[in-house]
Every structure is written in structure tokens, then in C-alpha cells.
């Protein structure tokens, strides 16, 4: 049982503040890796997840990326930290939480891309001007900021 599950056993569905990390992975063709998620079902998002006890956001990012994609990532560049009312989530089971998301990007990814079917329906790369329409709201904000500010500088 992970940290969040242990907390939920104590507090039930009450709102929590959780910390997470996501990583925009850009391939050699300038495409961005996204995952079609199971939660919320069918929406596209940036790979990542929630912090476990004792982790830094960088360690969380690396662990989550490996678990969800089988990729080992190199240097992480900070995009921004996102928090506040726009990051309030009510999960399908009624759990409520505010998530503080640290967003990174990298062009350094190695390994064979393998989808973790427990987390996502599929993984796919998209050109920044052809992203899917159904993107998780908070991730859309991160992608827009990254594409508007950092994307052209890293190519």
C-alpha cells in the first residue's frame, strides 16, 4: 500500500494536498509523448504521478516515467510549479484532493517505450501543433506554457 492509499484509509474522501510531478518528453522529431489515461478515462495527459514519502519531485518524475513508459530519463528542466483551485480533483471514487504539480521537460529518454496498461490505454507521440483535443485540463495549461515558452528553444 502506498502513501496516498494509507492516508485515504485514515481520512476517507476528505480533501488532501498531494504533490506530483509530470515530464514532457520530447523526441528527436520534436514530438511530445502523451498517454491516454484510464483516470479520467480516455483523456490524454502528460506522464507522471504522485510523490511517495521521502522522494523529491525529481525522483518522483523519474520513477513515474519509468513505471508508466519503461523509459529512463536524463536531465530534467523545470517548466513551472502549478497549484491552486484549478488543480482541485474529485476522483471517480469520491476522493478529493488539491495537487501541487511540478512540471519538467527533457529530450533525454532511453529504453523501449512500453505502456503500463494498469495506468493508461496507450502512449503516443504528437507534434505540438497536432495535440489531441481531449487533454486533461491542468495538463493542457502545462503544455500551452511549455510550447509557448520553452519548446522552440530546445529544438
C-alpha positions as a Markdown table, in Angstrom:
| # | Residue | x | y | z |
|---|---|---|---|---|
| 1 | Unk | 0.0 | 0.0 | 0.0 |
| 2 | Unk | 1.4 | 3.4 | -1.0 |
| 3 | Unk | 1.4 | 6.7 | 0.9 |
| 4 | Unk | -1.8 | 8.0 | -0.6 |
| 5 | Unk | -3.7 | 4.8 | 0.0 |
| 6 | Unk | -2.5 | 4.8 | 3.6 |
| 7 | Unk | -3.8 | 8.4 | 4.0 |
| 8 | Unk | -7.1 | 7.6 | 2.5 |
| 9 | Unk | -7.6 | 4.7 | 4.9 |
| 10 | Unk | -7.4 | 7.3 | 7.7 |
| 11 | Unk | -9.2 | 10.4 | 6.2 |
| 12 | Unk | -11.6 | 8.8 | 3.8 |
| 13 | Unk | -12.7 | 11.1 | 0.9 |
| 14 | Unk | -11.8 | 14.4 | 2.6 |
| 15 | Unk | -9.7 | 16.9 | 0.6 |
| 16 | Unk | -5.9 | 16.3 | 0.8 |
| 17 | Unk | -3.0 | 18.3 | -0.6 |
| 18 | Unk | -0.8 | 16.0 | -2.7 |
| 19 | Unk | 2.4 | 16.6 | -4.6 |
| 20 | Unk | 3.0 | 15.2 | -8.1 |
| 21 | Unk | 5.4 | 15.5 | -11.0 |
| 22 | Unk | 4.9 | 15.3 | -14.7 |
| 23 | Unk | 7.5 | 15.2 | -17.5 |
| 24 | Unk | 7.1 | 16.4 | -21.1 |
| 25 | Unk | 9.4 | 14.1 | -23.1 |
| 26 | Unk | 10.4 | 15.4 | -26.5 |
| 27 | Unk | 11.7 | 13.0 | -29.1 |
| 28 | Unk | 14.3 | 13.7 | -31.8 |
| 29 | Unk | 11.5 | 14.7 | -34.2 |
| 30 | Unk | 10.2 | 17.3 | -31.8 |
| 31 | Unk | 7.1 | 15.3 | -30.8 |
| 32 | Unk | 5.7 | 15.2 | -27.3 |
| 33 | Unk | 4.9 | 12.0 | -25.6 |
| 34 | Unk | 1.4 | 11.8 | -24.1 |
| 35 | Unk | -0.6 | 8.9 | -22.5 |
| 36 | Unk | -4.2 | 8.2 | -23.0 |
| 37 | Unk | -5.3 | 7.7 | -19.4 |
| 38 | Unk | -7.6 | 5.3 | -17.6 |
| 39 | Unk | -8.4 | 8.0 | -15.0 |
| 40 | Unk | -10.0 | 10.2 | -16.2 |
| 41 | Unk | -10.9 | 7.6 | -18.8 |
| 42 | Unk | -9.8 | 8.3 | -22.4 |
| 43 | Unk | -8.3 | 11.7 | -21.7 |
| 44 | Unk | -4.8 | 12.4 | -22.8 |
| 45 | Unk | -2.2 | 13.6 | -20.3 |
| 46 | Unk | 1.5 | 14.1 | -19.6 |
| 47 | Unk | 3.1 | 11.0 | -18.0 |
| 48 | Unk | 3.7 | 11.4 | -14.2 |
| 49 | Unk | 2.2 | 10.8 | -10.9 |
| 50 | Unk | 2.1 | 11.4 | -7.1 |
| 51 | Unk | 5.1 | 11.6 | -4.7 |
| 52 | Unk | 5.8 | 8.9 | -2.2 |
| 53 | Unk | 7.3 | 9.6 | 1.2 |
| 54 | Unk | 10.9 | 10.5 | 1.1 |
| 55 | Unk | 11.0 | 11.4 | -2.6 |
| 56 | Unk | 12.0 | 14.7 | -4.3 |
| 57 | Unk | 9.9 | 15.8 | -7.2 |
| 58 | Unk | 12.8 | 14.8 | -9.5 |
| 59 | Unk | 12.8 | 11.2 | -8.1 |
| 60 | Unk | 9.0 | 11.1 | -8.4 |
| 61 | Unk | 9.3 | 12.2 | -12.0 |
| 62 | Unk | 11.9 | 9.5 | -12.8 |
| 63 | Unk | 10.1 | 6.7 | -11.0 |
| 64 | Unk | 6.7 | 7.5 | -12.5 |
| 65 | Unk | 8.1 | 7.9 | -16.1 |
| 66 | Unk | 9.8 | 4.5 | -15.8 |
| 67 | Unk | 6.7 | 2.8 | -14.3 |
| 68 | Unk | 4.4 | 4.2 | -16.9 |
| 69 | Unk | 6.6 | 4.2 | -20.0 |
| 70 | Unk | 9.6 | 2.0 | -19.3 |
| 71 | Unk | 11.8 | 5.0 | -20.3 |
| 72 | Unk | 14.8 | 6.2 | -18.2 |
| 73 | Unk | 15.1 | 10.0 | -18.5 |
| 74 | Unk | 18.1 | 12.2 | -18.3 |
| 75 | Unk | 18.4 | 15.8 | -17.3 |
| 76 | Unk | 15.1 | 17.5 | -16.2 |
| 77 | Unk | 14.4 | 21.1 | -16.9 |
| 78 | Unk | 11.8 | 22.9 | -14.7 |
| 79 | Unk | 8.8 | 24.3 | -16.6 |
| 80 | Unk | 6.8 | 25.6 | -13.6 |
| 81 | Unk | 5.0 | 24.6 | -10.4 |
| 82 | Unk | 1.2 | 24.5 | -10.6 |
| 83 | Unk | -1.2 | 24.7 | -7.7 |
| 84 | Unk | -4.4 | 26.3 | -6.5 |
| 85 | Unk | -8.1 | 25.9 | -7.3 |
| 86 | Unk | -7.5 | 24.9 | -10.9 |
| 87 | Unk | -5.7 | 21.8 | -9.5 |
| 88 | Unk | -8.7 | 20.5 | -7.5 |
| 89 | Unk | -9.7 | 17.0 | -8.4 |
| 90 | Unk | -12.5 | 14.7 | -7.4 |
| 91 | Unk | -11.7 | 11.2 | -8.4 |
| 92 | Unk | -14.3 | 8.7 | -9.7 |
| 93 | Unk | -14.4 | 7.1 | -6.2 |
| 94 | Unk | -15.2 | 10.4 | -4.5 |
| 95 | Unk | -11.6 | 11.1 | -3.2 |
| 96 | Unk | -10.9 | 14.9 | -3.2 |
| 97 | Unk | -7.5 | 16.5 | -3.5 |
| 98 | Unk | -5.6 | 19.5 | -4.5 |
| 99 | Unk | -2.4 | 18.6 | -6.3 |
| 100 | Unk | 0.7 | 20.7 | -6.5 |
| 101 | Unk | 2.3 | 19.7 | -9.8 |
| 102 | Unk | 6.0 | 20.2 | -10.6 |
| 103 | Unk | 6.3 | 20.1 | -14.4 |
| 104 | Unk | 9.6 | 19.2 | -16.2 |
| 105 | Unk | 10.7 | 18.6 | -19.7 |
| 106 | Unk | 13.5 | 16.5 | -21.2 |
| 107 | Unk | 14.9 | 15.4 | -24.5 |
| 108 | Unk | 16.9 | 12.7 | -22.9 |
| 109 | Unk | 14.9 | 9.4 | -22.8 |
| 110 | Unk | 16.3 | 5.9 | -23.3 |
| 111 | Unk | 14.8 | 2.5 | -23.5 |
| 112 | Unk | 11.9 | 0.7 | -25.2 |
| 113 | Unk | 8.6 | 2.6 | -24.9 |
| 114 | Unk | 6.2 | 0.2 | -23.2 |
| 115 | Unk | 2.8 | 1.2 | -21.9 |
| 116 | Unk | 1.7 | 0.3 | -18.4 |
| 117 | Unk | -1.8 | -0.9 | -19.1 |
| 118 | Unk | -2.8 | -0.5 | -15.5 |
| 119 | Unk | -2.3 | 3.3 | -15.8 |
| 120 | Unk | -3.1 | 4.1 | -19.5 |
| 121 | Unk | -4.8 | 2.9 | -22.6 |
| 122 | Unk | -1.9 | 3.8 | -24.8 |
| 123 | Unk | 1.2 | 6.1 | -25.3 |
| 124 | Unk | 1.8 | 8.1 | -28.4 |
| 125 | Unk | 4.0 | 11.0 | -29.7 |
| 126 | Unk | 2.3 | 14.1 | -31.1 |
| 127 | Unk | 3.6 | 17.2 | -32.9 |
| 128 | Unk | 2.9 | 20.3 | -30.8 |
| 129 | Unk | 0.6 | 21.7 | -33.4 |
| 130 | Unk | -1.4 | 18.5 | -33.6 |
| 131 | Unk | -2.1 | 17.6 | -30.0 |
| 132 | Unk | -5.3 | 15.6 | -29.3 |
| 133 | Unk | -8.4 | 17.6 | -28.3 |
| 134 | Unk | -9.3 | 15.7 | -25.2 |
| 135 | Unk | -6.4 | 16.6 | -22.8 |
| 136 | Unk | -6.6 | 16.8 | -19.0 |
| 137 | Unk | -7.4 | 20.4 | -18.2 |
| 138 | Unk | -4.4 | 21.0 | -15.9 |
| 139 | Unk | -2.1 | 19.3 | -18.4 |
| 140 | Unk | -3.4 | 21.4 | -21.2 |
| 141 | Unk | -2.2 | 24.5 | -19.3 |
| 142 | Unk | 1.3 | 23.0 | -18.8 |
| 143 | Unk | 1.5 | 22.0 | -22.5 |
| 144 | Unk | 0.4 | 25.5 | -23.6 |
| 145 | Unk | 3.0 | 27.2 | -21.4 |
| 146 | Unk | 5.8 | 24.8 | -22.5 |
| 147 | Unk | 5.0 | 25.1 | -26.2 |
| 148 | Unk | 4.7 | 28.9 | -26.0 |
| 149 | Unk | 7.8 | 29.4 | -24.0 |
| 150 | Unk | 10.3 | 26.6 | -24.0 |
| 151 | Unk | 9.6 | 24.3 | -27.0 |
| 152 | Unk | 11.3 | 26.4 | -29.7 |
| 153 | Unk | 14.4 | 26.8 | -27.5 |
| 154 | Unk | 15.0 | 23.1 | -27.1 |
| 155 | Unk | 14.8 | 22.1 | -30.7 |
